[in-house]
Amino acid sequence: MKISARNTLKGKVVSVEKGATTAHVKIEVADGTIITSSITNEAVDSLGLTVGAQAYAVVKASDVMIAVD
């Protein structure tokens, strides 16, 4: 994976809470340090995000995106 953002934090998905259209995904990037991102349910499904999966929190400006290999 190549991406222009330089603030990528690898971690483990610890929670995926889907709502009507948007999900809150929590990634533990260090012991006890959790980053939460709001992304679409479609993005959760497309990325195959499940609890325990490895993923990246990608920080660009004020947004936190989720990326996987």
Residue pairs with C-beta under 8 A, 6 or more apart in sequence:
1 67
1 68
1 69
3 58
3 67
5 58
5 59
5 60
5 65
7 58
7 59
7 60
8 56
8 57
8 58
8 59
8 67
9 27
9 29
9 35
9 56
9 57
9 58
9 59
10 29
10 54
10 55
10 56
11 27
11 28
11 29
11 30
11 35
11 54
11 55
11 56
11 57
12 27
12 28
12 52
12 53
12 54
12 55
13 25
13 26
13 27
13 49
13 50
13 51
13 52
13 53
13 54
13 55
14 26
14 27
14 28
14 34
14 51
15 24
15 25
15 26
15 51
16 23
16 24
16 25
16 26
16 44
16 49
16 50
16 51
17 23
17 24
17 25
18 41
18 44
19 41
21 40
21 41
22 38
22 39
22 40
22 41
23 38
23 39
23 40
23 41
23 43
23 44
24 36
24 37
24 38
25 36
25 37
25 38
25 39
25 44
25 49
25 55
25 66
26 34
26 35
26 36
27 34
27 35
27 36
27 37
27 55
27 56
27 57
27 66
28 34
29 35
29 57
35 57
35 64
36 64
37 57
37 64
37 65
37 66
39 65
39 66
43 66
47 55
47 66
47 67
47 68
48 68
49 55
49 66
49 68
53 68
54 68
54 69
55 66
55 67
55 68
56 66
56 67
56 68
57 64
57 65
57 66
58 64
58 65
58 66
58 67
59 65
